[in-house]
Amino acid sequence: MAKQSQIPTNLSSPNRMVRAYASMARALAQQAQSAVDQDDVRQAAAASIIMAVAFVETYLNIMARLWIEQHEAFEFRDQIDKDLAGKRPLGRKLEEWPQLFFKKRLNFGCGPAQRFKETLDLRNQLMHFSSDAHEYEFENIKIKGLMNTGAYDSLDASLAHKSVKSATEFISHLIEIQGIPSEQIVHAMHHWVGQPVMA
C-alpha cells in the first residue's frame, strides 16, 4: 500500500501566526480588563501592547515574502530580502516599504498610521530604555542605577484595548493601500487577524 504524503507539522498557512498573535493580544487586553490587582493589570496590558506590535510586524514580514514570491519582476526584491534577513527595525520598514511595494507613503500625521505609531512608541518605551540611570537619595541612603518606569506604571486596560484596536485598524489600512477592493477588506481582515465578518 502506497504511503500517503503528509504536510510536515511545522508548515502552516501564511496567516496562522498573525492570527495567533492577534488573538493573544486581544486575550491579554481582556485579561487586563478583568484583573483586580494593579500589578496584574499592568503585566497583562504590557504583554498585550507588545503583542499588538508583534502581529503587525509579523503581517508585514509575511506580506513582503508573499509579494516577492508572487511578483517575479518586483524591482526591489533584493532589498526586501536583505531587510528581512537583517531583521530591519519595524519603524524603518514602515517608513520605506509602502513606497517600494505600493508607491505610497504612510501618513504618520493622522489616521490609522498615526494611531499605530503611538502604539509602537509606547511599546518602545516599555522595551528600550533610552534615559540615563537615576539615583535616589534620602537622608544617609543613596540608591543608584534606577530606571524611569513611568510608561509601565501608567499602563491600564484602556491602553491595552486602544493598542490592539490601533494595530487591527493599521493592518486594515495596509490591506487597503494594496488596492484591495473595499468590500473584500472585511474578509481579508477575518483571514489575517480573525476579525469577525459582520452580516
Secondary structure as GFF3:
##gff-version 3
##sequence-region A 1 199
A	DSSP	alpha_helix	16	34	.	.	.	ID=ss1
A	DSSP	alpha_helix	38	70	.	.	.	ID=ss2
A	DSSP	alpha_helix	77	85	.	.	.	ID=ss3
A	DSSP	alpha_helix	90	102	.	.	.	ID=ss4
A	DSSP	alpha_helix	111	127	.	.	.	ID=ss5
A	DSSP	beta_strand	134	138	.	.	.	ID=ss6
A	DSSP	beta_strand	141	146	.	.	.	ID=ss7
A	DSSP	alpha_helix	150	153	.	.	.	ID=ss8
A	DSSP	alpha_helix	157	176	.	.	.	ID=ss9
A	DSSP	alpha_helix	182	193	.	.	.	ID=ss10
###
